[in-house]
């Protein structure tokens, strides 16, 4: 919530009202930055941008829809232009359709959903054109691939999948906000989702899209927390183990989001897709933990894998105007005549000629006594201006000069043991320079060494990519057998059982992933409708939903890890399912069961499309 120390006087004109509200959000963004809340700061800056666009439109003589603009707390609606009480029901209507838009379902509805509903204008403006009902959703992912033109490249498909996935995340965040009675938050996420429509349209048409303008993924803390009570029979040790696994999965998800956001700023869609997929894997692992925890089962089996990533090297704790200098240690420094190495009392002073020679930044370390290999371990923060030509000149031609000095006694002056020079031109392509410099007496090597290091936030001209290998926690799918999902009202044909063949390594029957995704989406809509009507979700419906999720996770793991044999078996099973649904649709049609025949035909088309994709 925005703090409202004082509300300005009522505006006399629309322009004044818009400027007052824009200024309020501008102040809120500055306050959030001061507190270090970058997410909230970016959110307020986007709202400021909305008001700037509205002000420009108003000055140009165009109409301004003030109902689309957020209203700061404490401000009254703009009289005469704000929508009346009908605004709130309209928002509710949009939120009721948000999950349907997010899931992009194209199949037949349950009987409970067969009543025609009048779409409100806001929802209609957000709706996308639906594809023909014979097109199957991509199993285990968003519906991005189904809308991609046939000729699109892999990059274009990844771009479209990323945009549709982000839109779905924003719509789901709007639903969560609505369920928490956070109307402003729901409106904000809906506007962000709607703002992706031009990008989606351009991506579907094969046009380039500026990925850097995509808003970051909304974060739901409840996704990675064991908010429900533990099931009966769980020991304290098991609960502790659940907590440890949850913490690791949450940390991995944060790593994925951070790297995804960094590559989003670079527009690198290939790396974004990798980290988005890893983030979804983390969510699935967390869902497995939640289900097992709620049932009182022992912790699911887990293992660590070695994952190698390409990541952007950056020091986020530094601002763009900071440069850190580390003076680490001296090694075998030269000893003046008449002194032994144990008599040396050494310090190091440095000179960085920026912004100019007269105003050079200088400092020195503390004195380390009685050694010729002193360990200083000191750091100094220097001020820079990355875009200043003088700074570029300083790092390309001058660098930092060091003097190694022996501290004099009561009546003795300090004595320079040698000098060293650190070149900084490597900062053009790297954000860290770590060198062991040779200590010179004039131009003559002394045999001594000085270890120093310099860091800036990020390289001056290009991003620095590096390869990182981490131990990655993977939660294995729950192995418990799952019964076939019962279709509501008994109208739809059952899923055919899989025939067990010799050498079959799977512990459960296989099913079409497209059909499982369809059943999962339908149950999600049913659960959402019950919650919106403030009715309890029947245990059998919740159990069906959990079983489908576990079955999908298990089967994806089998297909990814099982090798060619399990894939051949899966294709053969899809062919049997195709024949089963074809015969079921024909039989039900002859019996006069039109709705059941229609659903059987739809499932047949899902299986057929999945087979076509696997055979390409």
N, C-alpha and C positions, 0 to 999 in steps of 0.2 A: 504493500500500500504506500501511496505517496504521502509524505508528511505535508500538512497544510498549515503552516504557521499563520498565514493570513490570506484571505481571499480578496482579490482586487474588486473595485467597485463595478456594478453592473455595466456591461458595455453598451454603447449607444449605436454601434454599427456592427454588421457581421464581420467586417475586417478586424475591428478592435477585439471582438470576441475570439476570433481565430488566433490573433497575435498573443492575447493573454494566455490562452491555453497552451500554445506552442512554447511560450516562455516558461510556463510552469513545468512542462516536461523537460525542457532544456535544463532547468535548475535541478530537477530530479536526477537527470543523467549525470550531472556534475557531482551531485551528492553521492551517487552510487559509485562513481569512479574513485572518489575520495575514500570511501569505505572499502575499496578493493573488490566490490561486487561487479565484475565485468559483465556477467550475463544480464543483470538488471540494467546496467548502463547501456548495453547494446539494444535492449528492448525499448528503453525510453528514446534512444537516438532514432530508432526506426519510426516511432510515433512522431517525433519531431519532423522527420522527413515527410510523413503523411500530411502534417499541417502545412509544411512549406509548399507541397504540391497543391494543397487546397487554396492557399493564399495566392499562389500564382494563377490558378484557374479563376479565382474570384476577380483578381485585377485584370485578367484578360476578358472578363465579361461572361465567362462560362458559369453554368449552374454548379453549385457545390452541394453534395449530399452530406449534410452534417451528421446524419444518423450513422454514417460509416466511420466517423471519427471518435476515438475514445474521449471520454469526459473525465477530467481529473477529479478526484474526491473533493467535495466541498463546492464545486462549481455547479451552477444551475444549468439546465438545458438551454440551448440558444432559442429564445422565444420566437415562435412563428415559423421556425425552420426545423426544429427537432420533431421527430415523429412522436405521436401521442402514445397512449398506453398500448397500442397495438405492436409497438416495437418488441416488447418482451415476449409475447407469444410467438412472434416471428423468429426470434432467436431460438426459442425452444423447438420450433419446427425444424430449423436448420440443424440443431444438435441431434434431433431424433433421426435425421437422415445421414448424419455424419458417418456412422459406422458402416451404413450401406455403401456410401461413397468410398470409404476407406477400403472396404473389402472388394469393391467392384464386382459384386456377385452378378451373374447372368443367368442363373438357373431358376427353376420354379420355386415358388414360395411355399411355406407351410400353410395349412388351412387357416391358421390364426392370422396370417398376413395377407389373405386373399381379399380382404375388404379394400376397395379402391380408396386411396388417400389423395387429397388435393395438394399438390406441391405448392408451397408458398414461393413467392417471387425470389426471396434470397436463396432458397435451396435450389430453385431452378437455374439461377444464374451460376451456381457452382457445379451443377451436374455435367458430367462428361458424356459425349456420345457413346452409346453402348455398342459393343461389337455383336455380331450375330451370335445367337445362343449356341451354335455348334462349336464355338471356340472354347478350348479348355483353359482353365487357369494353370499357370506354371506351378508345379508342386513345390512346396517348401519355400516359396518366395513370394514377392509381390506380384501383381498382375502386370508388371511392366512389359514383359516380353511379348504378351499377346497383342499389344497395340503397335509394336514396332513394324515398319514396313519391311518387306522381304529383302530389299536391297541394302538395308542399313548395315554398317560395319559393326565389328565387335565394340569399338569405342562408343558408337552411337547407341547401341543396345545397353551398354553399361550406364551411359548417361541417362537414358530414359528410365532404366530400372532405379537408378539413384533418385531421380526427381519424383517418381511415383512413390517410392518408399518413404521419402521425406514428407510428401504430402499426407500419406497415410499416418505417419507418426504425429503430424500436427493435428490431424482430425481426431485421432485418439486422445491427444492431450486436451483438445477442446471438450471432448466428452467427459474426461476426468474432472476438468475444471467445473463443468456444469453439475456433475454429481456432487461436487463439494460446495455448490452454490456460489462459485466464483464466476460471476457473469462477465466481468471485465476480462478475466483471463481467458474465458471461453471465446469471447469476441476477438481477442487479440490473436489466438491460435487459428481461428477460422479465417481471419483476414490474411494471415501469413500463408495459410494453405491456398486460399484463393489467389494470392499473389504469385503462386507458382504456375497458374494456368497458362500465361503466355509462354513461359519457358517450356512447359509440357507440349504445347501446340507446336512450337518451333522444333522441339526435339523429334516429335512424331513425323514432321515434314522433312527431317534430315538437315535442318539448319543448325548452325553453331549456337551454343548457349554459354553465357558467362556463368560458370558454376560458382565463381567466387561470391556471387550475390545471393546464393541460397542460404536461408537462415539456418542456424545450427539446430541439431536435433533436440527436442524438448527432453528434459530429464525427469523421470518419475522415480523418486527415491523408494517407493514401495515395491518397485520391480525387483530390487535387490535387498530385500529385508524379509525376514521370517515373521510376518505380522500376525499370522494365525497362531493359535495355541498348538503345542505339540500333541501328537496323537497319544493314546493311552499306551503305557508300557515303556516309554522312552526313558532311559537312564540319564543322569546328569552328564555322564561321560559322552553319551551319544549327542545330547543337546550341545555340549561344548564342541564336539566334532562338527556338527552342523554349522555352528557359528564360524568356525575356522574356514570351512569350505565356502560359506557365503561371503566371507571377507575377501578371500582370494578371487572368487568369481567377480565380485564387485570391482576390485582393483583392476582386473584384466579388462573389464568393460570400460572403465575410465581411461585406460591406456588406449583402447581402440577409438574411443570418441576423441581423445586429444589428438591422436595422429590423423584421424579422419578430418578433423577441423583444420589441421595444419595443411594437409594436402588439398582441402577445399579452397583455401586461400591461394594455393598455387594453381588450381584448376586441373590437377592431375587425377583424372577420373579413374584410371586403372588402379592406382593405390587407394583411392577412396573406396572403390568397390571391395577391395581385399579387406579393409578394416571394417566396413559396414557388415560384411559377411561374418567376420570374427565376432563383431558385437552381437549379431543375431544368434550366433552359436552360444555366446555367453548367456543370453536371455533364455535359450532353450535349456541350458544346463541348470540355470537358476529355477526354472519352472519344474524340472525334475526333482530338484532338492525340496521345493515347496510341497509338491505332492507327496513325496515320501515322508516329509516331516509331519504333514497333517494326518497321515495315516498311521503314524507311530512306527514306521519301518526303520530298520537300521540304515545308517548312511549308505547311499548308493556307492557302488564301486567307482573308483576314480583312478586316473593315472596321469603322469606328466609326459608331455611330448616336447621335443625341441622345435620351436618355431623361429624362423628367420624372417626378419622384416627389413624393409628399407624405410628408414625414418629420417626426418629432418632434424639435424643437430641444431639446437637453439638453447640459449640460456634465458629462460623466461623471467628469472628473478632480476635481470638487468634491464634497465630502460634503454631506449635507443640512444640516449645521450651519455651513457656510462661506459667506461672502459676500466676493467680491473687489472691491476698489475700485481703479480705474485713474485716476491723474491724468496725463493725456497731455501737454498743453501749454497755454501761455498765448498769446493773440493780441492784439497791440497794447495791452498793458497800460498803464494811466495812469501818467504820469510826474509826480512831485511838482515843485513850483516849485523852480527852481534846479538841476535835474538834466536831463540829456539822456537820450534812450532808451538810448544806449550806456553810461550810468552805472548802470543798474538792476542790482542784485543781488537776485534774486527767489527766494522759496520759498513754498510753499503749506502751510497747516496746516488740518486738518479736525476736525470734532466730530460724532460719531454718538451721539445720546443714548439708547443702549441698553446694558445692561438698564434704566438709569434715568439721570436727569440727573447724579446724584452719581457714578455709575460709568460715565460716558460713555466710549466708545472714541475716543481721540485719537492723532494722530501728525502728522508733517510730512515734506515732501520735502527733498531736499538743495538747496543753494543753486546756482542757475544765474546766472552773472555776465555783466555787460556786454551785456544785451539786454532789449528789452521784449516779445519773443516767445519765451520760454524753452520748451524741450522737456524735460519731466521724464521721461516714460515710466517711471513708477514704479507699483508695485502694492502694496496692503496687504490682508492677510487679516483680516477681521472675523468675530467669533463671533456666531452667531444661534441662535435656537430657533424653528423655523418654526411650531410649534403654540402658542407662548406669546402670550397676549393683549397683553402689553407690546410685543412685536415688531410685531404687526399695528398697534398704535396708533402706534408710532414711524414706520413706513413710510407710514401713511395721513395723518398730521398734521404730522410734523416733518421727516423726510428727513435729509440730511447738509448741514451748514453748512461752507463753505470761506472762508478768509481768505487773500487774496493780500498778501504782506508783502515790503517792501523791507528787506534786511538792513542794520542800522546798522553804523557804523564803530567805531573804538576807543573814542571817548567819546560815541557817538551811539546812541540806542535804535532798536529796530526800528520801522518805520513801516508801518501798514496802508494798502495802496493801495485796497482795496475788498473786498467780500464777495460771495458767490454761494450760492444755495440749490438743492440737487438734490432734487426730489420723487421718491419711490420707490413711489408707489401703482401705477405701471405693472407692478411685479413681481407683482401679483395674476394677470396674464394673460401675462406674458412673463418669460423668464429673463435678459434683458439689457436694460439701460437705457443708452443712449449719447446724451449731450447736449453741446451747446456752450452754456454758460451765460453770461449777461450779468453782468459785474462791476459792482456798484453801490457808490456812495458814499452810504450811508444809503439813500434811495430814488431818488437821482439816477443815471442811467446815466453811466458813465465812458467808454463806447466800447470798453472792453476785453472780451475773451472768455476763457473757461476751458473747455477740452475735458476731460470726465470720462466714466467708464463704470463701471457696476456689473454684476456677474454673480452669479447663484445657480445651483444645480444645475438646478432646474426651477421653473416658475411655482408660485405658492402655491395657486391655486385651480383651475387648469385646465391641460391640456397645450397647449403651443404648437406648432402645425403650421405648416410652411412648405414652399414649393415649391422643389425643387432640380433643376437640369438638369445632367446629367453626360454626358461622352463614354463610350459603352458599347461595349466590344469584342465583336464577334460573329464567331465562327468559321464560315465557310461549310461546308456539308456537302461531303464528299469527292465529286468528280464521276466517279470511276472507275466503269465499268459493273460491275454485280454479277449473277452468274448466279442462276437460280432455285434456291431451297433444296431440296436433296434430302430427302425425308421418310424417316426411318429404316425399314429393312426393306422399303421399296417398297410398303407396304400402302396408304398414303394416296394419294388422287388428286393429281396435280400441280396447281400453280397455273396457271390458264389464261393464255396470253400476251395482252398487250394489243394490239389492232389500232391501228396508227398511222393517225391521221386527218389530213387537211390542216389546217394551222394549229396542229398540236399543238406546244406549246413545250417539253414535257418531253423530256429526253434519255434517259429510261429508261421501260420499261413501268410502268404504275400497278398497284398491288395493294391489296386491302382492308387498311386499317390494323388492323382487328380481327383478321383472319387472321394478319397479321404479328406482332401482339402475342401471339397464341396460340402461334405457332411459337417466338417468343422465350422465352416462359415455359417451354415444354416443354424447350427446349435448356438453360435455366438449371437446371431440375431434374436433367437428365441430367448436366450438368457437376458440380453439387453432389454427386450420388450418387457419381460417380467420385472426387471429392476426399475424400469421407468414407471411401471404401473404400481410400484411399491408392493409387489407380490413376492413371496419367497420362491426361490428356485428349487424345484423338486429334487430330492437327492439323486433320483435315477437319471435326471437330465444332467446334473453336474458330473455324475459318474461317467455317463456316456462321453461327455466332452473331455474329461481327463483321459479316458481310455483311448480316444481317437488321437489325442496329442501324443501319448506315450507310444502308440503303435506307429505313428508317423515318424517320430524320432528314432525308434528302433529300426524301422525299415530303411530310413535314409542312411543310418550308420552301416547297415548290412550292405547296401548298394555301394557305398563309398569305400568300404574296407574289404568287401568279399571277393573282389577280383572278377575276371570275365565269367566264371562259372555262375555266380549268383545273378549276374546281369542277363545271361542267356536264359536262366530259369525265369527271371522276371518277365522277359519278353514273351516267353512261352505262356506264362500265366496270363498276361494281358490279352493274348490271342484267345485263350479260353474264355476270359471275361467278355471279350467282344462278342463271341458267339452266344454266350449266355444271355447278355442283355438284348441282343438282336432277337433271339427266340422269345424272351420274356415280353418285349415290346409288341411283337406280333400276336402272342397269345392273349395278352391283356387287352389289346385293341379288339380282337375278335370277341372277347367276353364283354365288351362294352365299358370297360374301366378306362375311360379316356385319360383321367388325370394320372393314374398309375402308369399307363402306357406312355404318356408324355414324359414322365420322369425317367422311365426305363430307357426311352430313346435318348434323353439328354445324357444319362450316364454312359450309354453306348458311345455317344459322340465324344465324351470326355476321354474314354479309353482309346478310341480310334485316333484322336489327335495326339495323345501321349505316345502311342505306338509309332506314329509318323515321325515325331520328334526323335525318338530313340533310333530309328532306322536311317536318319539322315547321315 
